[in-house]
Amino acid sequence: MLLRALKTTSALASRSFWSHVPMGPPDPIIGVTEAFNRDTNPNKMNVGVGAYRDDSGKPYVLPCVRSAEELLVSQNLNHEYLPTHGCPNLRQAAKVLAFGADSVAVTENLVASTQTISGTGALRIGGEFIKKFHSSKAIYLPTPSWGNHTPIFRDSGLEVKSYTYYKKDTKGLDFEGMLSDISQIEEGATILLHACAHNPTGVDPTPEQWNEISQVVKSRNLLVFIDMAYQGFASGDLEKDAYAVRKFTEDGHRILLAQSFAKNMGVYGERCGAFSIVGESESESEAAALESQIKIVVRPMYSSPALQAARLVSTVLNDPALYSQWLVDVKGMADRIISMRTALKSGLEKEGSVHNWDHLVNQIGMFCFTGMSPDQVARLTGEFSVYLTKDGRISVAGVSSRNVDYLAHAMHTVTK
């Protein structure tokens, strides 16, 4: 009897360990997809998820990636661990892609880097590195910013703050407000910048504005952390989309950089990215020291990165024929998204909308801030089965020649 009572008490005690844990709030993006999947309307649209779709609305495997897969299979490779900081060929190619082959940071070996679990992993490693080694624990994000930025840096132990970025009235960049806020950030703090295709607004500074932002940031002696998740995917031009990274490096900023190959190579589930820090000029030893400490940050987090991801991306970046094909592939994706922006604006005008929709084509990249209110979004979903986040952001990648007129009609109906 005593033994049975002890067993019962022990079982009850073990079940009570987690009774205090509350139900977490649902992820807004996942919630949109779940609601979409339950909808039986044949005209339903999911323009909430940030993944590219072809003009048939299907997931798209880039031809260059398919060719790389076939090449790798033919090589009968093993499945050994990668080093803690990842595949050397990938890391070098990622540096060249971001900074340019002729960049002093590359030619003088000033860049410390590691392969990461896509862009999210790169950001988290950067957050951990800042917490461990930088004197200021404050990081400033644009308002708005990607929804995952705040929890990534908050959970890294940093103090997350904000600066002005988007102007609702114009649905564009609040350049004056941005510069004003940056000029008042305390010296030594970290500022996060989106290299191109700002998520969620699709609003980017012009090259001339980037030049001015660089000087204001430099005057405040801020540590620059650039998130580049869409190189090539934004404009279709790898060089153009890397302007901010290269300009800030050229201006002497010792930037931190998070790269992702999810969007521009379509390898979402492979989880491939890179994190880099530019060290001081004429100091390879500093880059070596930085890299040694990056590896120490990575080791207890996940030990080593994904092997198949590294092989796929490295093969595309380092094989001349596949690289040339990639340039065609990534431009094709960017061009399709740009054409859908134009078609949506045209469709709204044909519907007779009296609103100014220029921002649809002035913004760039996968996402568009439509300017629709939460009530209008609710109507769009309830009456037309068009699923998107409450802030009015749509993923233009979910729009096709088959449904763009339907979306234009729906948007006109709820905004007129």
Salt bridges, closest charged atoms under 4 A:
ASP55 OD1 - ARG336 NH1 3.40
GLU69 OE1 - ARG66 NH1 2.79
GLU128 OE2 - ARG124 NE 3.02
GLU128 OE1 - LYS131 NZ 3.17
ASP155 OD1 - ARG154 NE 3.22
GLU159 OE2 - LYS161 NZ 3.86
GLU186 OE2 - LYS161 NZ 3.56
ASP227 OD2 - HIS149 NE2 2.79
GLU239 OE1 - ARG246 NH1 2.36
GLU250 OE2 - LYS247 NZ 3.96
ASP251 OD1 - LYS247 NZ 3.30
GLU280 OE1 - ARG254 NE 3.71
GLU291 OE2 - ARG91 NH2 2.92
ASP335 OD2 - LYS331 NZ 2.71
GLU349 OE2 - LYS345 NZ 2.72
GLU351 OE1 - HIS409 ND1 3.24
ASP358 OD1 - LYS345 NZ 3.51
GLU383 OE2 - ARG379 NE 2.73
